[in-house]
Amino acid sequence: MIDEVGYQPLERAQANLVFQVISKRYEKGSTLLTSNKSFGEWGQVFGDEVLATAILDRLLHHCDVVAINGPSYRLKNRLIAIDGQSNVA
């Protein structure tokens, strides 16, 4: 599992390591990724459009993409908790 792809842009060496991990896992096992970035933004994340395309090519070949749109579940629960505390006072 690779969580929060794109949370911070990667340096070239880091992006190459991600590519190596994805390449070694390609067609050998499941890989789960989470990201708040669209696939079109991955070139910026990895600092290289060609590298991002190579990673996406391997990931998307045999995958299911689950897009979750809407407010953050964690933020929603936190706002409910804050609102509950303010009603107590």
N, C-alpha and C positions, 0 to 999 in steps of 0.2 A: 504494500500500500504506500502510495506517495500522496501526501496530503498538502493541499494549498499550493499547487503548481501556479506560479505567477505572483505569489504574495510579494516576493522581491525578485527583481531581475537577477539573472545568474551571470557570473563571469564566464568567459570562454571555457576555462578548464572545468568548471562546475557543469556547464551545459554539456560538454563532451562526456563527462561521467554519467550524466543522466542518459545520454544516448547509448552508452555502453551497457548500462543496466537494462534499458528497454530492448536493445538488440539481443542481449543474452537471454532474455525472458521470452522473446518473440517465438510464438508457436510452441513454447515449452510449458507454460503455466499462466495462471491468471495474474493480472496486474490491475489494481484498482487505483485510480487517480481522482483527486478532487481539485477543482479550480474554480475561481470566479471570473476567469478570462475566457473569452471566446477563442475558438481555434485560430481565427484570423489575427489574434493578438499574440500568439505564441512566438512569432518571430522576434517581437520586442522582448519577451521574457527570456528567450534563449540567446538573444543578441545576434541571431543569424537566421534569416528566412529559410535557407537551404537545410540547415540542421533541424529547425523546427518542422519542416516538411518531412524530413526523413524520420523523425520521431513519430509524427502523426501518421505517416504511412504505415508504420509497424503497429501502432496502437489501434488504428481504426480498421485494419484489415479484418479482424475477427472480433468485433466488439459490439456492445450495446451501450449507447449513450443515453444517460438519464439526465435530462435537463430539469433542474428544480428552480422555478422562478417564484419570487415573492419575498416577503420580509424574512430576515434572519430569525431562525428559531431561537437561538441563544439570546439575541437582543429582545425579542418579543417577551420571553420569560423574565428577563431582567426588568423590563419596563413594567410588567405586571407586578413584580415584587416591589419595585419602587413606588408604584401607585398604591399598593396595599399598605405600605409603611406610612405614606403621607395621609391616608384616610384614618389611621389609628390615632394620630396626634391630635 
